[in-house]
Amino acid sequence: MKKVLSIVAIAGMAMLASCGNAEELKRIADSLKQDSQMRADNEKKMADSLKADSQMKADAAQKTADSMKAAAAADSAANADKKGKK
């Protein structure tokens, strides 16, 4: 009977010892979850920023190409007028 009681007592102490850190582990898990969410939000903001920057550069390149086409058309029209007058 003494052996059974001592085994039960040891098992009870082991159970109490293993449950002691649950609050701390939960706090750590919540902290890691918040960090993960913040990291994901920051990555999304960075991706959105890069996308906006790429779109702005593409728009600027298109405007430059359009102005070069307009200048080339004006030059060819001016050259055609010069050839026609000779």
Gaussian input, Z-matrix of N, CA and C with variables (Angstrom, degrees):
# hf/3-21g

backbone

0 1
 N
 C     1     B1
 C     2     B2     1     A1
 N     3     B3     2     A2     1     D1
 C     4     B4     3     A3     2     D2
 C     5     B5     4     A4     3     D3
 N     6     B6     5     A5     4     D4
 C     7     B7     6     A6     5     D5
 C     8     B8     7     A7     6     D6
 N     9     B9     8     A8     7     D7
 C    10    B10     9     A9     8     D8
 C    11    B11    10    A10     9     D9
 N    12    B12    11    A11    10    D10
 C    13    B13    12    A12    11    D11
 C    14    B14    13    A13    12    D12
 N    15    B15    14    A14    13    D13
 C    16    B16    15    A15    14    D14
 C    17    B17    16    A16    15    D15
 N    18    B18    17    A17    16    D16
 C    19    B19    18    A18    17    D17
 C    20    B20    19    A19    18    D18
 N    21    B21    20    A20    19    D19
 C    22    B22    21    A21    20    D20
 C    23    B23    22    A22    21    D21
 N    24    B24    23    A23    22    D22
 C    25    B25    24    A24    23    D23
 C    26    B26    25    A25    24    D24
 N    27    B27    26    A26    25    D25
 C    28    B28    27    A27    26    D26
 C    29    B29    28    A28    27    D27
 N    30    B30    29    A29    28    D28
 C    31    B31    30    A30    29    D29
 C    32    B32    31    A31    30    D30
 N    33    B33    32    A32    31    D31
 C    34    B34    33    A33    32    D32
 C    35    B35    34    A34    33    D33
 N    36    B36    35    A35    34    D34
 C    37    B37    36    A36    35    D35
 C    38    B38    37    A37    36    D36
 N    39    B39    38    A38    37    D37
 C    40    B40    39    A39    38    D38
 C    41    B41    40    A40    39    D39
 N    42    B42    41    A41    40    D40
 C    43    B43    42    A42    41    D41
 C    44    B44    43    A43    42    D42
 N    45    B45    44    A44    43    D43
 C    46    B46    45    A45    44    D44
 C    47    B47    46    A46    45    D45
 N    48    B48    47    A47    46    D46
 C    49    B49    48    A48    47    D47
 C    50    B50    49    A49    48    D48
 N    51    B51    50    A50    49    D49
 C    52    B52    51    A51    50    D50
 C    53    B53    52    A52    51    D51
 N    54    B54    53    A53    52    D52
 C    55    B55    54    A54    53    D53
 C    56    B56    55    A55    54    D54
 N    57    B57    56    A56    55    D55
 C    58    B58    57    A57    56    D56
 C    59    B59    58    A58    57    D57
 N    60    B60    59    A59    58    D58
 C    61    B61    60    A60    59    D59
 C    62    B62    61    A61    60    D60
 N    63    B63    62    A62    61    D61
 C    64    B64    63    A63    62    D62
 C    65    B65    64    A64    63    D63
 N    66    B66    65    A65    64    D64
 C    67    B67    66    A66    65    D65
 C    68    B68    67    A67    66    D66
 N    69    B69    68    A68    67    D67
 C    70    B70    69    A69    68    D68
 C    71    B71    70    A70    69    D69
 N    72    B72    71    A71    70    D70
 C    73    B73    72    A72    71    D71
 C    74    B74    73    A73    72    D72
 N    75    B75    74    A74    73    D73
 C    76    B76    75    A75    74    D74
 C    77    B77    76    A76    75    D75
 N    78    B78    77    A77    76    D76
 C    79    B79    78    A78    77    D77
 C    80    B80    79    A79    78    D78
 N    81    B81    80    A80    79    D79
 C    82    B82    81    A81    80    D80
 C    83    B83    82    A82    81    D81
 N    84    B84    83    A83    82    D82
 C    85    B85    84    A84    83    D83
 C    86    B86    85    A85    84    D84
 N    87    B87    86    A86    85    D85
 C    88    B88    87    A87    86    D86
 C    89    B89    88    A88    87    D87
 N    90    B90    89    A89    88    D88
 C    91    B91    90    A90    89    D89
 C    92    B92    91    A91    90    D90
 N    93    B93    92    A92    91    D91
 C    94    B94    93    A93    92    D92
 C    95    B95    94    A94    93    D93
 N    96    B96    95    A95    94    D94
 C    97    B97    96    A96    95    D95
 C    98    B98    97    A97    96    D96
 N    99    B99    98    A98    97    D97
 C   100   B100    99    A99    98    D98
 C   101   B101   100   A100    99    D99
 N   102   B102   101   A101   100   D100
 C   103   B103   102   A102   101   D101
 C   104   B104   103   A103   102   D102
 N   105   B105   104   A104   103   D103
 C   106   B106   105   A105   104   D104
 C   107   B107   106   A106   105   D105
 N   108   B108   107   A107   106   D106
 C   109   B109   108   A108   107   D107
 C   110   B110   109   A109   108   D108
 N   111   B111   110   A110   109   D109
 C   112   B112   111   A111   110   D110
 C   113   B113   112   A112   111   D111
 N   114   B114   113   A113   112   D112
 C   115   B115   114   A114   113   D113
 C   116   B116   115   A115   114   D114
 N   117   B117   116   A116   115   D115
 C   118   B118   117   A117   116   D116
 C   119   B119   118   A118   117   D117
 N   120   B120   119   A119   118   D118
 C   121   B121   120   A120   119   D119
 C   122   B122   121   A121   120   D120
 N   123   B123   122   A122   121   D121
 C   124   B124   123   A123   122   D122
 C   125   B125   124   A124   123   D123
 N   126   B126   125   A125   124   D124
 C   127   B127   126   A126   125   D125
 C   128   B128   127   A127   126   D126
 N   129   B129   128   A128   127   D127
 C   130   B130   129   A129   128   D128
 C   131   B131   130   A130   129   D129
 N   132   B132   131   A131   130   D130
 C   133   B133   132   A132   131   D131
 C   134   B134   133   A133   132   D132
 N   135   B135   134   A134   133   D133
 C   136   B136   135   A135   134   D134
 C   137   B137   136   A136   135   D135
 N   138   B138   137   A137   136   D136
 C   139   B139   138   A138   137   D137
 C   140   B140   139   A139   138   D138
 N   141   B141   140   A140   139   D139
 C   142   B142   141   A141   140   D140
 C   143   B143   142   A142   141   D141
 N   144   B144   143   A143   142   D142
 C   145   B145   144   A144   143   D143
 C   146   B146   145   A145   144   D144
 N   147   B147   146   A146   145   D145
 C   148   B148   147   A147   146   D146
 C   149   B149   148   A148   147   D147
 N   150   B150   149   A149   148   D148
 C   151   B151   150   A150   149   D149
 C   152   B152   151   A151   150   D150
 N   153   B153   152   A152   151   D151
 C   154   B154   153   A153   152   D152
 C   155   B155   154   A154   153   D153
 N   156   B156   155   A155   154   D154
 C   157   B157   156   A156   155   D155
 C   158   B158   157   A157   156   D156
 N   159   B159   158   A158   157   D157
 C   160   B160   159   A159   158   D158
 C   161   B161   160   A160   159   D159
 N   162   B162   161   A161   160   D160
 C   163   B163   162   A162   161   D161
 C   164   B164   163   A163   162   D162
 N   165   B165   164   A164   163   D163
 C   166   B166   165   A165   164   D164
 C   167   B167   166   A166   165   D165
 N   168   B168   167   A167   166   D166
 C   169   B169   168   A168   167   D167
 C   170   B170   169   A169   168   D168
 N   171   B171   170   A170   169   D169
 C   172   B172   171   A171   170   D170
 C   173   B173   172   A172   171   D171
 N   174   B174   173   A173   172   D172
 C   175   B175   174   A174   173   D173
 C   176   B176   175   A175   174   D174
 N   177   B177   176   A176   175   D175
 C   178   B178   177   A177   176   D176
 C   179   B179   178   A178   177   D177
 N   180   B180   179   A179   178   D178
 C   181   B181   180   A180   179   D179
 C   182   B182   181   A181   180   D180
 N   183   B183   182   A182   181   D181
 C   184   B184   183   A183   182   D182
 C   185   B185   184   A184   183   D183
 N   186   B186   185   A185   184   D184
 C   187   B187   186   A186   185   D185
 C   188   B188   187   A187   186   D186
 N   189   B189   188   A188   187   D187
 C   190   B190   189   A189   188   D188
 C   191   B191   190   A190   189   D189
 N   192   B192   191   A191   190   D190
 C   193   B193   192   A192   191   D191
 C   194   B194   193   A193   192   D192
 N   195   B195   194   A194   193   D193
 C   196   B196   195   A195   194   D194
 C   197   B197   196   A196   195   D195
 N   198   B198   197   A197   196   D196
 C   199   B199   198   A198   197   D197
 C   200   B200   199   A199   198   D198
 N   201   B201   200   A200   199   D199
 C   202   B202   201   A201   200   D200
 C   203   B203   202   A202   201   D201
 N   204   B204   203   A203   202   D202
 C   205   B205   204   A204   203   D203
 C   206   B206   205   A205   204   D204
 N   207   B207   206   A206   205   D205
 C   208   B208   207   A207   206   D206
 C   209   B209   208   A208   207   D207
 N   210   B210   209   A209   208   D208
 C   211   B211   210   A210   209   D209
 C   212   B212   211   A211   210   D210
 N   213   B213   212   A212   211   D211
 C   214   B214   213   A213   212   D212
 C   215   B215   214   A214   213   D213
 N   216   B216   215   A215   214   D214
 C   217   B217   216   A216   215   D215
 C   218   B218   217   A217   216   D216
 N   219   B219   218   A218   217   D217
 C   220   B220   219   A219   218   D218
 C   221   B221   220   A220   219   D219
 N   222   B222   221   A221   220   D220
 C   223   B223   222   A222   221   D221
 C   224   B224   223   A223   222   D222
 N   225   B225   224   A224   223   D223
 C   226   B226   225   A225   224   D224
 C   227   B227   226   A226   225   D225
 N   228   B228   227   A227   226   D226
 C   229   B229   228   A228   227   D227
 C   230   B230   229   A229   228   D228
 N   231   B231   230   A230   229   D229
 C   232   B232   231   A231   230   D230
 C   233   B233   232   A232   231   D231
 N   234   B234   233   A233   232   D232
 C   235   B235   234   A234   233   D233
 C   236   B236   235   A235   234   D234
 N   237   B237   236   A236   235   D235
 C   238   B238   237   A237   236   D236
 C   239   B239   238   A238   237   D237
 N   240   B240   239   A239   238   D238
 C   241   B241   240   A240   239   D239
 C   242   B242   241   A241   240   D240
 N   243   B243   242   A242   241   D241
 C   244   B244   243   A243   242   D242
 C   245   B245   244   A244   243   D243
 N   246   B246   245   A245   244   D244
 C   247   B247   246   A246   245   D245
 C   248   B248   247   A247   246   D246
 N   249   B249   248   A248   247   D247
 C   250   B250   249   A249   248   D248
 C   251   B251   250   A250   249   D249
 N   252   B252   251   A251   250   D250
 C   253   B253   252   A252   251   D251
 C   254   B254   253   A253   252   D252
 N   255   B255   254   A254   253   D253
 C   256   B256   255   A255   254   D254
 C   257   B257   256   A256   255   D255

   B1=1.4412
   B2=1.5243
   B3=1.3449
   B4=1.4543
   B5=1.5297
   B6=1.3138
   B7=1.4660
   B8=1.5262
   B9=1.3168
   B10=1.4629
   B11=1.5236
   B12=1.3328
   B13=1.4629
   B14=1.5278
   B15=1.3209
   B16=1.4625
   B17=1.5312
   B18=1.3311
   B19=1.4729
   B20=1.5252
   B21=1.3315
   B22=1.4674
   B23=1.5259
   B24=1.3186
   B25=1.4626
   B26=1.5293
   B27=1.3108
   B28=1.4711
   B29=1.5256
   B30=1.3260
   B31=1.4660
   B32=1.5261
   B33=1.3210
   B34=1.4645
   B35=1.5165
   B36=1.3320
   B37=1.4640
   B38=1.5263
   B39=1.3177
   B40=1.4663
   B41=1.5260
   B42=1.3276
   B43=1.4716
   B44=1.5218
   B45=1.3314
   B46=1.4599
   B47=1.5253
   B48=1.3096
   B49=1.4618
   B50=1.5251
   B51=1.3112
   B52=1.4663
   B53=1.5239
   B54=1.3083
   B55=1.4681
   B56=1.5178
   B57=1.2826
   B58=1.4591
   B59=1.5145
   B60=1.3126
   B61=1.4621
   B62=1.5230
   B63=1.2988
   B64=1.4636
   B65=1.5251
   B66=1.3124
   B67=1.4667
   B68=1.5269
   B69=1.3109
   B70=1.4617
   B71=1.5275
   B72=1.3232
   B73=1.4622
   B74=1.5265
   B75=1.3253
   B76=1.4628
   B77=1.5259
   B78=1.3259
   B79=1.4657
   B80=1.5322
   B81=1.3169
   B82=1.4645
   B83=1.5263
   B84=1.3202
   B85=1.4701
   B86=1.5228
   B87=1.3309
   B88=1.4654
   B89=1.5246
   B90=1.3259
   B91=1.4589
   B92=1.5286
   B93=1.3159
   B94=1.4663
   B95=1.5240
   B96=1.3158
   B97=1.4641
   B98=1.5279
   B99=1.3351
   B100=1.4592
   B101=1.5252
   B102=1.3310
   B103=1.4616
   B104=1.5228
   B105=1.3094
   B106=1.4593
   B107=1.5239
   B108=1.3202
   B109=1.4596
   B110=1.5218
   B111=1.3334
   B112=1.4601
   B113=1.5228
   B114=1.3233
   B115=1.4610
   B116=1.5290
   B117=1.3277
   B118=1.4651
   B119=1.5258
   B120=1.3243
   B121=1.4636
   B122=1.5281
   B123=1.3283
   B124=1.4641
   B125=1.5251
   B126=1.3330
   B127=1.4647
   B128=1.5236
   B129=1.3246
   B130=1.4626
   B131=1.5256
   B132=1.3351
   B133=1.4635
   B134=1.5301
   B135=1.3325
   B136=1.4640
   B137=1.5266
   B138=1.3135
   B139=1.4645
   B140=1.5244
   B141=1.3273
   B142=1.4622
   B143=1.5256
   B144=1.3253
   B145=1.4566
   B146=1.5290
   B147=1.3287
   B148=1.4646
   B149=1.5236
   B150=1.3210
   B151=1.4582
   B152=1.5267
   B153=1.3319
   B154=1.4625
   B155=1.5238
   B156=1.3339
   B157=1.4597
   B158=1.5282
   B159=1.3212
   B160=1.4629
   B161=1.5232
   B162=1.3241
   B163=1.4600
   B164=1.5265
   B165=1.3343
   B166=1.4559
   B167=1.5332
   B168=1.3240
   B169=1.4662
   B170=1.5239
   B171=1.3277
   B172=1.4637
   B173=1.5253
   B174=1.3219
   B175=1.4649
   B176=1.5274
   B177=1.3296
   B178=1.4586
   B179=1.5280
   B180=1.3169
   B181=1.4654
   B182=1.5253
   B183=1.3208
   B184=1.4678
   B185=1.5278
   B186=1.3277
   B187=1.4699
   B188=1.5244
   B189=1.3320
   B190=1.4629
   B191=1.5255
   B192=1.3183
   B193=1.4656
   B194=1.5246
   B195=1.3205
   B196=1.4640
   B197=1.5284
   B198=1.3316
   B199=1.4612
   B200=1.5258
   B201=1.3437
   B202=1.4623
   B203=1.5270
   B204=1.3330
   B205=1.4637
   B206=1.5194
   B207=1.3305
   B208=1.4614
   B209=1.5244
   B210=1.3273
   B211=1.4640
   B212=1.5255
   B213=1.3306
   B214=1.4639
   B215=1.5244
   B216=1.3197
   B217=1.4664
   B218=1.5182
   B219=1.3258
   B220=1.4652
   B221=1.5250
   B222=1.3257
   B223=1.4615
   B224=1.5284
   B225=1.3264
   B226=1.4605
   B227=1.5295
   B228=1.3191
   B229=1.4673
   B230=1.5222
   B231=1.3182
   B232=1.4603
   B233=1.5215
   B234=1.3243
   B235=1.4621
   B236=1.5225
   B237=1.3201
   B238=1.4651
   B239=1.5230
   B240=1.3268
   B241=1.4669
   B242=1.5221
   B243=1.3387
   B244=1.4583
   B245=1.5233
   B246=1.3296
   B247=1.4591
   B248=1.5251
   B249=1.3081
   B250=1.4602
   B251=1.5181
   B252=1.3038
   B253=1.4620
   B254=1.5155
   B255=1.3075
   B256=1.4673
   B257=1.4523
   A1=110.97
   A2=116.78
   A3=120.32
   A4=110.41
   A5=115.72
   A6=119.64
   A7=110.61
   A8=116.17
   A9=120.14
   A10=110.04
   A11=117.15
   A12=120.50
   A13=111.40
   A14=117.07
   A15=119.44
   A16=110.97
   A17=117.21
   A18=120.27
   A19=110.12
   A20=116.83
   A21=121.07
   A22=110.17
   A23=117.53
   A24=121.33
   A25=110.71
   A26=116.72
   A27=120.58
   A28=110.28
   A29=117.03
   A30=120.47
   A31=110.59
   A32=117.55
   A33=121.55
   A34=111.91
   A35=117.32
   A36=120.56
   A37=110.66
   A38=116.78
   A39=120.41
   A40=110.42
   A41=116.61
   A42=119.82
   A43=110.82
   A44=117.41
   A45=120.61
   A46=111.05
   A47=116.81
   A48=120.63
   A49=111.01
   A50=117.27
   A51=119.60
   A52=111.94
   A53=118.99
   A54=121.97
   A55=112.31
   A56=119.54
   A57=122.78
   A58=114.33
   A59=119.69
   A60=122.39
   A61=113.43
   A62=118.33
   A63=120.46
   A64=111.61
   A65=117.50
   A66=120.51
   A67=110.94
   A68=116.17
   A69=120.23
   A70=110.88
   A71=116.96
   A72=120.47
   A73=111.22
   A74=116.96
   A75=120.43
   A76=110.23
   A77=117.05
   A78=121.17
   A79=110.60
   A80=116.67
   A81=120.90
   A82=110.43
   A83=116.88
   A84=120.59
   A85=110.70
   A86=117.34
   A87=120.50
   A88=110.90
   A89=116.24
   A90=120.76
   A91=110.92
   A92=116.62
   A93=120.45
   A94=111.25
   A95=116.66
   A96=120.80
   A97=110.41
   A98=117.03
   A99=120.56
   A100=110.97
   A101=116.55
   A102=120.35
   A103=110.81
   A104=116.20
   A105=120.91
   A106=110.88
   A107=116.88
   A108=120.34
   A109=111.05
   A110=117.42
   A111=120.48
   A112=110.49
   A113=117.07
   A114=121.13
   A115=110.32
   A116=116.63
   A117=120.56
   A118=110.76
   A119=117.30
   A120=120.83
   A121=110.71
   A122=116.61
   A123=120.18
   A124=111.35
   A125=116.96
   A126=120.02
   A127=110.94
   A128=117.31
   A129=121.03
   A130=110.25
   A131=117.10
   A132=120.61
   A133=110.38
   A134=116.16
   A135=120.39
   A136=110.40
   A137=117.06
   A138=120.60
   A139=110.62
   A140=117.07
   A141=120.37
   A142=110.98
   A143=116.16
   A144=120.98
   A145=110.78
   A146=116.55
   A147=120.13
   A148=111.35
   A149=116.60
   A150=120.59
   A151=110.37
   A152=116.86
   A153=120.87
   A154=110.43
   A155=116.77
   A156=120.93
   A157=110.64
   A158=116.73
   A159=120.74
   A160=110.95
   A161=116.47
   A162=120.23
   A163=110.60
   A164=116.84
   A165=120.82
   A166=110.11
   A167=117.10
   A168=120.47
   A169=111.17
   A170=116.78
   A171=120.10
   A172=110.56
   A173=117.10
   A174=120.84
   A175=110.89
   A176=116.69
   A177=120.60
   A178=110.69
   A179=117.08
   A180=120.47
   A181=110.63
   A182=117.29
   A183=120.67
   A184=110.74
   A185=117.49
   A186=120.84
   A187=110.51
   A188=116.07
   A189=119.94
   A190=110.50
   A191=116.34
   A192=119.95
   A193=110.80
   A194=117.58
   A195=120.98
   A196=111.26
   A197=117.10
   A198=119.61
   A199=110.91
   A200=117.27
   A201=119.79
   A202=110.82
   A203=117.45
   A204=120.79
   A205=110.76
   A206=116.14
   A207=119.97
   A208=110.54
   A209=116.82
   A210=120.60
   A211=110.53
   A212=116.96
   A213=120.23
   A214=110.36
   A215=117.19
   A216=120.21
   A217=110.59
   A218=117.12
   A219=120.62
   A220=110.50
   A221=117.30
   A222=121.06
   A223=111.02
   A224=116.86
   A225=118.52
   A226=110.58
   A227=117.69
   A228=120.25
   A229=109.90
   A230=117.04
   A231=120.70
   A232=110.34
   A233=117.70
   A234=121.12
   A235=110.89
   A236=117.23
   A237=120.60
   A238=110.27
   A239=117.29
   A240=120.75
   A241=110.72
   A242=117.71
   A243=121.45
   A244=110.22
   A245=117.13
   A246=120.41
   A247=110.42
   A248=116.14
   A249=120.08
   A250=112.21
   A251=120.17
   A252=124.19
   A253=111.94
   A254=118.96
   A255=121.00
   A256=112.02
   D1=-37.73
   D2=178.85
   D3=-62.90
   D4=-38.98
   D5=-179.56
   D6=-65.32
   D7=-41.36
   D8=-179.64
   D9=-64.54
   D10=-44.99
   D11=179.23
   D12=-64.16
   D13=-40.15
   D14=179.30
   D15=-67.42
   D16=-37.36
   D17=177.61
   D18=-66.20
   D19=-42.54
   D20=178.40
   D21=-64.33
   D22=-40.61
   D23=179.13
   D24=-64.40
   D25=-43.69
   D26=178.97
   D27=-64.85
   D28=-41.99
   D29=178.65
   D30=-63.83
   D31=-40.25
   D32=177.88
   D33=-63.50
   D34=-42.46
   D35=178.30
   D36=-65.47
   D37=-38.30
   D38=178.78
   D39=-64.68
   D40=-39.80
   D41=179.01
   D42=-65.73
   D43=-42.25
   D44=178.71
   D45=-64.75
   D46=-40.17
   D47=-179.51
   D48=-66.68
   D49=-36.64
   D50=-178.22
   D51=-74.45
   D52=-24.65
   D53=-179.28
   D54=-90.97
   D55=-4.92
   D56=-174.84
   D57=-67.30
   D58=-29.55
   D59=-174.62
   D60=-96.06
   D61=8.32
   D62=-175.08
   D63=-60.89
   D64=-40.75
   D65=-179.10
   D66=-66.29
   D67=-43.45
   D68=179.09
   D69=-65.76
   D70=-41.55
   D71=178.74
   D72=-64.11
   D73=-37.86
   D74=178.27
   D75=-65.81
   D76=-41.10
   D77=178.44
   D78=-62.82
   D79=-41.99
   D80=178.59
   D81=-65.43
   D82=-42.14
   D83=179.39
   D84=-63.52
   D85=-40.88
   D86=177.95
   D87=-64.43
   D88=-40.32
   D89=178.42
   D90=-63.19
   D91=-43.29
   D92=178.54
   D93=-64.93
   D94=-37.06
   D95=178.45
   D96=-64.96
   D97=-43.57
   D98=178.03
   D99=-63.36
   D100=-42.33
   D101=178.06
   D102=-60.96
   D103=-41.62
   D104=179.70
   D105=-64.11
   D106=-42.23
   D107=179.02
   D108=-65.81
   D109=-40.96
   D110=178.32
   D111=-63.77
   D112=-41.35
   D113=179.48
   D114=-63.29
   D115=-42.66
   D116=178.98
   D117=-64.43
   D118=-40.68
   D119=178.16
   D120=-64.00
   D121=-42.71
   D122=179.27
   D123=-64.45
   D124=-40.02
   D125=178.40
   D126=-65.45
   D127=-37.52
   D128=178.44
   D129=-66.70
   D130=-42.79
   D131=177.92
   D132=-61.50
   D133=-41.76
   D134=179.99
   D135=-64.65
   D136=-43.02
   D137=179.38
   D138=-64.17
   D139=-41.43
   D140=178.20
   D141=-64.28
   D142=-39.75
   D143=178.99
   D144=-64.53
   D145=-43.85
   D146=178.98
   D147=-65.43
   D148=-37.70
   D149=178.59
   D150=-64.92
   D151=-43.61
   D152=178.79
   D153=-63.58
   D154=-40.28
   D155=179.07
   D156=-64.39
   D157=-42.56
   D158=178.56
   D159=-63.05
   D160=-41.54
   D161=179.57
   D162=-64.95
   D163=-40.00
   D164=179.25
   D165=-63.80
   D166=-42.18
   D167=179.10
   D168=-67.01
   D169=-37.98
   D170=178.36
   D171=-65.79
   D172=-40.23
   D173=177.82
   D174=-63.90
   D175=-41.70
   D176=179.00
   D177=-64.60
   D178=-40.57
   D179=178.46
   D180=-65.01
   D181=-39.24
   D182=178.65
   D183=-65.34
   D184=-40.68
   D185=178.10
   D186=-63.33
   D187=-40.98
   D188=178.48
   D189=-63.79
   D190=-43.85
   D191=179.11
   D192=-63.50
   D193=-41.08
   D194=178.91
   D195=-63.85
   D196=-41.77
   D197=180.00
   D198=-68.46
   D199=-34.45
   D200=177.30
   D201=-67.77
   D202=-38.29
   D203=177.03
   D204=-64.67
   D205=-41.14
   D206=179.62
   D207=-65.47
   D208=-40.57
   D209=178.90
   D210=-66.23
   D211=-39.83
   D212=178.99
   D213=-66.10
   D214=-39.41
   D215=178.27
   D216=-65.41
   D217=-40.54
   D218=178.91
   D219=-66.09
   D220=-40.29
   D221=178.68
   D222=-64.53
   D223=-43.18
   D224=-179.01
   D225=-68.68
   D226=-32.94
   D227=176.51
   D228=-67.93
   D229=-39.94
   D230=178.80
   D231=-66.90
   D232=-40.10
   D233=178.33
   D234=-66.81
   D235=-35.96
   D236=178.40
   D237=-65.97
   D238=-38.36
   D239=178.17
   D240=-65.78
   D241=-39.04
   D242=179.75
   D243=-65.84
   D244=-41.27
   D245=-179.51
   D246=-68.73
   D247=-34.98
   D248=-178.96
   D249=-70.70
   D250=-27.89
   D251=-177.84
   D252=-82.76
   D253=-20.11
   D254=-177.07
   D255=-73.28

